[in-house]
Amino acid sequence: MTDEPRDTDRQAPAKSYLDHFSPNRAADIYIRVLKLLQKQRHYRDPDLTARRVAELIGCDHRAISAALAISTGENFLRLLAKIRANEAARMLRDRRFAEWNAEDIGLHCGFASRQSFYNAFNRVWGITPRQYRLRYHAS
């Protein structure tokens, strides 16, 4: 007798939630999420969650997670942090915001704290917001 299951005892692996999404459906949800975050500027809300975005676009929060995983390989929080960090970088380059300190720009872009802003900015750009501003305005 062996410890291996017989072929008749094997079950097909359970389908992943991702398996329920066609590339077209994932792309559609991804585009709707981007429009909501960027065009409607919901990224500025420091309390924004995937559940809230799902409510606003009319789908399940798991659908957002699956669509982002398929379309970008990232999760919702990483995408949100990247959008916020890119907007902060734009503001740091813009002379109209020269009087704003980096922390105020981060808070304006939706980061809940200075630490979360600096961590996300560094992850996206590889330098601190202050270094980014200095480097950009030095050239």
PAKE-444309 format. One record per residue: residue in one letter; x negated, y, z negated of N, C-alpha, C, O in turn. Coordinates in nm, 3 decimals. Atoms other than C-alpha are relative to their C-alpha. Example, Ala and Ser with C-alpha at 12.3 -4.5 7.8 and 13.67 -1.06 7.14 Angstrom:
2
LUMGU   r      n_xx      n_yy      n_zz     ca_xx     ca_yy     ca_zz      c_xx      c_yy      c_zz      o_xx      o_yy      o_zz
LUMGU   A    -0.089    -0.119     0.000    -1.230    -0.450    -0.780    -0.090     0.120     0.000    -0.194     0.118    -0.066
LUMGU   S     0.082    -0.119     0.006    -1.367    -0.106    -0.714     0.077     0.109    -0.073     0.026     0.220    -0.090
***
This chain:
139
LUMGU   r      n_xx      n_yy      n_zz     ca_xx     ca_yy     ca_zz      c_xx      c_yy      c_zz      o_xx      o_yy      o_zz
LUMGU   M    -0.085    -0.117     0.000     0.000     0.000     0.000    -0.090     0.124     0.000    -0.195     0.125    -0.063
LUMGU   T     0.079    -0.122    -0.014    -0.128     0.345     0.083     0.074     0.118    -0.062     0.196     0.116    -0.077
LUMGU   D    -0.060    -0.120     0.058    -0.070     0.687    -0.072     0.050     0.095     0.108     0.115     0.196     0.078
LUMGU   E    -0.043    -0.084    -0.111    -0.007     0.835     0.271     0.148    -0.025     0.028     0.193    -0.140     0.025
LUMGU   P    -0.141     0.021    -0.034     0.356     0.896     0.361     0.013    -0.067     0.136    -0.071    -0.048     0.224
LUMGU   R    -0.027     0.062    -0.129     0.499     0.692     0.640     0.049     0.108     0.096     0.100     0.211     0.053
LUMGU   D    -0.044    -0.096    -0.100     0.577     0.871     0.965     0.146     0.036    -0.016     0.186     0.150     0.009
LUMGU   T    -0.143    -0.026     0.014     0.947     0.838     0.894     0.027     0.089    -0.121     0.134     0.148    -0.130
LUMGU   D    -0.019    -0.083     0.118     0.896     1.022     0.561    -0.041     0.145     0.024    -0.010     0.233    -0.056
LUMGU   R     0.049    -0.136    -0.026     0.736     1.328     0.720     0.114     0.088     0.049     0.199     0.047     0.129
LUMGU   Q    -0.100    -0.097    -0.043     0.949     1.634     0.760    -0.071     0.107     0.082    -0.188     0.137     0.062
LUMGU   A     0.056    -0.111    -0.078     0.896     1.907     1.011    -0.027     0.115    -0.095     0.050     0.138    -0.187
LUMGU   P     0.029    -0.114     0.087     0.731     2.209     0.851     0.112     0.102     0.006     0.174     0.124     0.111
LUMGU   A    -0.105    -0.101     0.005     0.973     2.475     0.739    -0.038     0.117     0.089    -0.155     0.155     0.097
LUMGU   K     0.026    -0.115    -0.086     1.007     2.763     0.979    -0.028     0.123    -0.085     0.038     0.147    -0.187
LUMGU   S     0.034    -0.126     0.065     0.848     3.087     0.871     0.105     0.103     0.038     0.170     0.092     0.142
LUMGU   Y    -0.091    -0.110    -0.032     1.060     3.401     0.856    -0.042     0.066     0.131     0.042     0.114     0.206
LUMGU   L     0.050    -0.061    -0.123     0.836     3.531     1.137     0.047    -0.074     0.124     0.060    -0.014     0.231
LUMGU   D    -0.043     0.079    -0.114     0.951     3.248     1.361     0.138     0.039     0.052     0.176     0.000     0.162
LUMGU   H    -0.135    -0.040    -0.039     1.298     3.404     1.374     0.000     0.129     0.083     0.106     0.179     0.120
LUMGU   F     0.010    -0.128    -0.070     1.171     3.713     1.556    -0.061    -0.017     0.137    -0.168    -0.075     0.153
LUMGU   S     0.059    -0.007    -0.133     1.121     3.756     1.924    -0.091     0.123     0.001    -0.071     0.215    -0.078
LUMGU   P     0.085    -0.120    -0.010     0.849     4.001     2.023     0.080     0.127     0.029     0.045     0.235    -0.018
LUMGU   N    -0.084    -0.117    -0.032     1.120     4.231     2.161     0.073     0.052    -0.124     0.080     0.173    -0.145
LUMGU   R    -0.069    -0.043     0.122     1.314     4.236     1.834    -0.099     0.064    -0.096    -0.069     0.166    -0.158
LUMGU   A     0.103    -0.056     0.088     0.994     4.297     1.636    -0.040     0.139     0.048    -0.054     0.231    -0.033
LUMGU   A     0.039    -0.130    -0.055     0.896     4.582     1.870     0.110     0.104    -0.023     0.081     0.219    -0.055
LUMGU   D    -0.113    -0.092     0.020     1.243     4.738     1.843     0.003     0.050    -0.145     0.019     0.170    -0.170
LUMGU   I    -0.001    -0.040     0.141     1.233     4.738     1.462    -0.121     0.086    -0.031    -0.109     0.186    -0.101
LUMGU   Y     0.122    -0.078     0.022     0.874     4.865     1.461     0.016     0.143     0.051    -0.022     0.238    -0.018
LUMGU   I    -0.022    -0.133    -0.057     0.967     5.157     1.688     0.097     0.080    -0.085     0.076     0.200    -0.107
LUMGU   R    -0.097    -0.070     0.085     1.267     5.243     1.471    -0.064     0.044    -0.132    -0.035     0.153    -0.182
LUMGU   V     0.071    -0.036     0.123     1.045     5.239     1.161    -0.092     0.119     0.026    -0.094     0.214    -0.052
LUMGU   L     0.090    -0.111    -0.034     0.787     5.465     1.329     0.075     0.131     0.019     0.033     0.236    -0.029
LUMGU   K    -0.080    -0.122    -0.021     1.054     5.712     1.440     0.046     0.057    -0.133     0.039     0.178    -0.156
LUMGU   L    -0.048    -0.046     0.130     1.194     5.729     1.090    -0.114     0.061    -0.081    -0.098     0.167    -0.141
LUMGU   L     0.112    -0.047     0.081     0.855     5.770     0.927    -0.062     0.127     0.059    -0.088     0.222    -0.015
LUMGU   Q     0.075    -0.110    -0.059     0.694     6.009     1.175     0.088     0.115     0.049     0.066     0.230     0.010
LUMGU   K    -0.082    -0.108    -0.055     0.962     6.203     1.360     0.089     0.063    -0.106     0.107     0.185    -0.109
LUMGU   Q    -0.086    -0.052     0.105     1.193     6.236     1.062    -0.077     0.031    -0.129    -0.020     0.079    -0.227
LUMGU   R     0.093    -0.033     0.108     0.894     6.272     0.826     0.036    -0.060    -0.136     0.012     0.000    -0.240
LUMGU   H    -0.029     0.069     0.125     1.016     6.024     0.569    -0.128    -0.044    -0.072    -0.123    -0.078    -0.190
LUMGU   Y     0.127     0.037     0.065     0.648     5.944     0.502    -0.031     0.093    -0.116    -0.109     0.057    -0.204
LUMGU   R     0.028    -0.097     0.106     0.647     6.253     0.279     0.063    -0.038    -0.134     0.026     0.018    -0.238
LUMGU   D    -0.065     0.044     0.124     0.867     6.077     0.021    -0.092    -0.095    -0.074    -0.118    -0.206    -0.026
LUMGU   P     0.093     0.088     0.073     0.631     5.935    -0.244     0.065    -0.127    -0.055    -0.005    -0.222    -0.091
LUMGU   D    -0.073     0.116     0.052     0.900     5.689    -0.356     0.054    -0.090     0.110     0.133    -0.181     0.083
LUMGU   L    -0.052     0.076    -0.113     0.967     5.547    -0.009    -0.042    -0.146    -0.008    -0.157    -0.178    -0.037
LUMGU   T     0.026     0.144     0.001     0.993     5.168     0.007     0.051    -0.062     0.130     0.127    -0.001     0.204
LUMGU   A    -0.050     0.074    -0.116     1.051     4.911     0.277     0.150    -0.022    -0.012     0.222    -0.019     0.088
LUMGU   R    -0.145     0.019     0.021     1.393     4.847     0.124     0.078     0.125     0.041     0.182     0.116     0.106
LUMGU   R    -0.068    -0.126    -0.035     1.488     5.215     0.162    -0.002     0.021     0.151     0.099     0.060     0.209
LUMGU   V     0.009    -0.014    -0.146     1.364     5.224     0.522     0.098    -0.097     0.066     0.166    -0.061     0.163
LUMGU   A    -0.093     0.098    -0.055     1.563     4.908     0.592     0.144     0.050    -0.009     0.221     0.034     0.086
LUMGU   E    -0.134    -0.056     0.015     1.877     5.073     0.456     0.024     0.109     0.105     0.131     0.116     0.166
LUMGU   L    -0.015    -0.113    -0.092     1.817     5.380     0.672     0.011    -0.042     0.146     0.080     0.023     0.224
LUMGU   I    -0.008     0.043    -0.140     1.769     5.186     0.996     0.098    -0.116     0.019     0.121    -0.160     0.132
LUMGU   G    -0.105     0.101    -0.011     2.029     4.919     0.917    -0.049    -0.141     0.024     0.007    -0.213     0.107
LUMGU   C     0.045     0.139    -0.009     1.833     4.598     0.878    -0.047    -0.045    -0.138    -0.048     0.032    -0.234
LUMGU   D     0.049     0.058     0.124     1.698     4.371     0.607    -0.146     0.039    -0.021    -0.221     0.050     0.076
LUMGU   H     0.139    -0.039     0.026     1.371     4.469     0.435    -0.098    -0.108     0.044    -0.212    -0.078     0.081
LUMGU   R     0.088     0.107    -0.048     1.228     4.128     0.525    -0.022     0.012     0.150    -0.127    -0.026     0.202
LUMGU   A     0.014    -0.020    -0.144     1.292     4.213     0.890    -0.107     0.105     0.028    -0.182     0.092     0.125
LUMGU   I     0.103    -0.102    -0.017     1.075     4.522     0.853    -0.138    -0.062    -0.022    -0.230    -0.041     0.058
LUMGU   S     0.128     0.065     0.028     0.795     4.319     0.697    -0.041    -0.092     0.115    -0.157    -0.091     0.158
LUMGU   A     0.030     0.092    -0.109     0.817     4.056     0.970    -0.034     0.077     0.128    -0.130     0.042     0.197
LUMGU   A     0.024    -0.077    -0.121     0.835     4.313     1.251    -0.137     0.067    -0.003    -0.208     0.069     0.097
LUMGU   L     0.131    -0.063     0.012     0.530     4.497     1.122    -0.112    -0.102     0.009    -0.215    -0.076     0.071
LUMGU   A     0.101     0.106    -0.007     0.336     4.175     1.077    -0.022    -0.045     0.144    -0.135    -0.067     0.187
LUMGU   I     0.009     0.043    -0.139     0.413     4.073     1.434    -0.059     0.111     0.088    -0.146     0.085     0.171
LUMGU   S     0.039    -0.111    -0.088     0.362     4.417     1.590    -0.138     0.058    -0.030    -0.209     0.100     0.061
LUMGU   T     0.124    -0.068     0.037     0.061     4.544     1.394    -0.096    -0.086    -0.081    -0.215    -0.055    -0.091
LUMGU   G     0.083     0.081     0.089    -0.068     4.270     1.166    -0.013     0.063    -0.138    -0.089     0.014    -0.221
LUMGU   E     0.007    -0.070     0.128    -0.015     4.510     0.875     0.132    -0.012    -0.074     0.235    -0.048    -0.016
LUMGU   N    -0.123    -0.005     0.077     0.235     4.535     0.595     0.051     0.144    -0.007    -0.017     0.237     0.038
LUMGU   F    -0.064    -0.131     0.003     0.467     4.829     0.529    -0.086     0.102    -0.074    -0.104     0.214    -0.026
LUMGU   L     0.077    -0.095     0.078     0.251     4.990     0.261    -0.127     0.045     0.072    -0.166     0.162     0.062
LUMGU   R     0.121    -0.037    -0.077    -0.062     4.981     0.480     0.036     0.095     0.114    -0.034     0.193     0.138
LUMGU   L    -0.044    -0.088    -0.107     0.128     5.135     0.771     0.033     0.138    -0.054    -0.007     0.239     0.004
LUMGU   L    -0.039    -0.126     0.061     0.273     5.405     0.547    -0.123     0.079    -0.044    -0.131     0.200    -0.021
LUMGU   A     0.123    -0.067     0.044    -0.068     5.485     0.397    -0.079     0.053     0.120    -0.137     0.161     0.113
LUMGU   K     0.072    -0.044    -0.121    -0.221     5.506     0.746     0.066     0.123     0.061    -0.003     0.218     0.100
LUMGU   I    -0.073    -0.116    -0.053     0.049     5.745     0.868    -0.026     0.123    -0.088    -0.052     0.232    -0.037
LUMGU   R     0.026    -0.111     0.091     0.004     5.960     0.558    -0.143     0.050     0.011    -0.166     0.171     0.012
LUMGU   A     0.141    -0.039    -0.010    -0.377     5.958     0.587    -0.026     0.074     0.131    -0.104     0.169     0.133
LUMGU   N     0.017    -0.068    -0.129    -0.357     6.058     0.956     0.061     0.140    -0.004     0.003     0.233     0.052
LUMGU   E    -0.060    -0.133     0.014    -0.123     6.345     0.873    -0.087     0.088    -0.089    -0.105     0.206    -0.060
LUMGU   A     0.090    -0.076     0.088    -0.353     6.454     0.590    -0.124     0.045     0.078    -0.169     0.158     0.062
LUMGU   A     0.117    -0.036    -0.081    -0.648     6.448     0.833     0.034     0.115     0.095    -0.045     0.206     0.114
LUMGU   R    -0.043    -0.108    -0.089    -0.453     6.665     1.076     0.006     0.132    -0.077    -0.040     0.235    -0.028
LUMGU   M    -0.011    -0.121     0.081    -0.382     6.915     0.797    -0.137     0.049    -0.046    -0.161     0.170    -0.052
LUMGU   L     0.135    -0.039     0.042    -0.743     6.911     0.678    -0.076     0.069     0.114    -0.161     0.154     0.089
LUMGU   R     0.063    -0.063    -0.117    -0.851     7.007     1.033     0.062     0.136     0.033    -0.003     0.222     0.092
LUMGU   D    -0.076    -0.118    -0.038    -0.588     7.278     1.066    -0.036     0.120    -0.088    -0.023     0.114    -0.210
LUMGU   R     0.042    -0.120     0.075    -0.711     7.625     0.965     0.116     0.062    -0.079     0.093     0.133    -0.177
LUMGU   R    -0.115    -0.054     0.075    -0.357     7.715     0.853     0.007    -0.056    -0.143     0.070     0.003    -0.230
LUMGU   F    -0.001     0.062     0.133    -0.413     7.481     0.556    -0.134     0.013    -0.071    -0.161    -0.061    -0.166
LUMGU   A     0.134    -0.017     0.057    -0.763     7.603     0.473     0.005     0.036    -0.148    -0.087     0.003    -0.224
LUMGU   E    -0.013    -0.040     0.141    -0.641     7.746     0.142     0.055    -0.112    -0.088     0.049    -0.103    -0.211
LUMGU   W    -0.053     0.113     0.077    -0.481     7.418     0.037    -0.116    -0.089    -0.042    -0.207    -0.114     0.037
LUMGU   N     0.104     0.097     0.037    -0.697     7.184    -0.166     0.044    -0.139     0.049     0.160    -0.161     0.082
LUMGU   A    -0.026     0.134    -0.055    -0.723     6.822    -0.058     0.110    -0.073    -0.077     0.193    -0.141    -0.016
LUMGU   E    -0.102     0.068     0.080    -0.509     6.695    -0.346     0.140     0.048     0.037     0.232    -0.033     0.049
LUMGU   D    -0.131    -0.053    -0.039    -0.222     6.927    -0.252     0.044    -0.051     0.137     0.162    -0.079     0.159
LUMGU   I    -0.032     0.056    -0.132    -0.241     6.807     0.107     0.046    -0.144    -0.014     0.144    -0.185     0.047
LUMGU   G    -0.039     0.139     0.022    -0.228     6.446    -0.010     0.139    -0.013    -0.059     0.218    -0.097    -0.016
LUMGU   L    -0.133     0.003     0.062     0.074     6.513    -0.230     0.107     0.042     0.101     0.216    -0.016     0.104
LUMGU   H    -0.093    -0.046    -0.103     0.244     6.700     0.056     0.029    -0.112     0.101     0.140    -0.122     0.154
LUMGU   C    -0.015     0.110    -0.096     0.189     6.395     0.279     0.066    -0.124    -0.059     0.084    -0.224     0.011
LUMGU   G    -0.076     0.110     0.059     0.368     6.167     0.034    -0.075    -0.090    -0.095    -0.016    -0.181    -0.152
LUMGU   F     0.073     0.083     0.096     0.091     6.018    -0.176     0.045     0.038    -0.141     0.064     0.156    -0.171
LUMGU   A    -0.052    -0.023     0.135     0.203     5.981    -0.537    -0.104     0.055    -0.095    -0.070     0.113    -0.198
LUMGU   S     0.106    -0.048     0.089    -0.135     6.067    -0.686    -0.125     0.030     0.080    -0.139    -0.010     0.196
LUMGU   R     0.129    -0.031    -0.062    -0.480     6.200    -0.606    -0.074    -0.130     0.030    -0.133    -0.145     0.137
LUMGU   Q     0.072     0.126    -0.017    -0.624     5.851    -0.654     0.052    -0.081     0.118    -0.027    -0.133     0.198
LUMGU   S    -0.054     0.077    -0.113    -0.386     5.682    -0.411    -0.033     0.068     0.133    -0.057     0.001     0.233
LUMGU   F     0.036    -0.074    -0.121    -0.456     5.957    -0.157    -0.146    -0.025     0.038    -0.174    -0.060     0.152
LUMGU   Y     0.143     0.018    -0.030    -0.835     5.930    -0.183    -0.029    -0.144     0.042    -0.108    -0.166     0.135
LUMGU   N     0.024     0.140    -0.037    -0.827     5.549    -0.170     0.048    -0.028     0.143    -0.024    -0.089     0.223
LUMGU   A    -0.054     0.025    -0.133    -0.603     5.539     0.138    -0.077     0.077     0.107    -0.106     0.023     0.214
LUMGU   F     0.073    -0.081    -0.097    -0.787     5.821     0.314    -0.135    -0.063     0.030    -0.176    -0.073     0.146
LUMGU   N     0.131     0.064    -0.017    -1.121     5.652     0.257     0.013    -0.131     0.078    -0.074    -0.162     0.159
LUMGU   R    -0.021     0.126    -0.071    -0.983     5.319     0.383     0.022     0.026     0.150    -0.026    -0.051     0.233
LUMGU   V    -0.029    -0.030    -0.139    -0.860     5.482     0.706    -0.116     0.070     0.069    -0.152     0.035     0.182
LUMGU   W     0.100    -0.085    -0.064    -1.137     5.736     0.773    -0.144    -0.031    -0.040    -0.238     0.014     0.026
LUMGU   G     0.135     0.038     0.042    -1.434     5.592     0.583    -0.075     0.106    -0.078    -0.192     0.087    -0.112
LUMGU   I     0.058    -0.108     0.080    -1.502     5.918     0.396     0.109     0.063    -0.085     0.228     0.036    -0.064
LUMGU   T    -0.099    -0.067     0.084    -1.332     6.132     0.133     0.065     0.114     0.079     0.009     0.161     0.178
LUMGU   P    -0.062    -0.114    -0.068    -1.088     6.405     0.235    -0.089     0.124     0.001    -0.094     0.196     0.101
LUMGU   R     0.090    -0.117     0.006    -1.337     6.672     0.122    -0.112    -0.014     0.102    -0.143     0.081     0.174
LUMGU   Q     0.106     0.023    -0.099    -1.616     6.516     0.330     0.054     0.017     0.142    -0.012     0.074     0.228
LUMGU   Y    -0.062    -0.011    -0.133    -1.378     6.495     0.627     0.016     0.147     0.037    -0.019     0.189     0.147
LUMGU   R    -0.022    -0.142    -0.026    -1.286     6.862     0.598    -0.133     0.071     0.028    -0.145     0.148     0.124
LUMGU   L     0.131    -0.064    -0.018    -1.649     6.970     0.562    -0.063    -0.040     0.133    -0.119     0.045     0.203
LUMGU   R     0.058     0.050    -0.125    -1.762     6.753     0.854     0.072     0.060     0.120     0.009     0.098     0.219
LUMGU   Y    -0.078    -0.051    -0.114    -1.481     6.872     1.079    -0.028     0.149     0.021    -0.046     0.193     0.135
LUMGU   H     0.019    -0.145    -0.012    -1.531     7.243     1.005    -0.145     0.038     0.021    -0.174     0.152     0.059
LUMGU   A     0.142    -0.027    -0.023    -1.910     7.217     1.025    -0.034    -0.007     0.149    -0.130     0.055     0.195
LUMGU   S     0.031     0.018    -0.143    -1.894     7.116     1.391     0.068     0.102     0.087     0.052     0.100     0.209
***
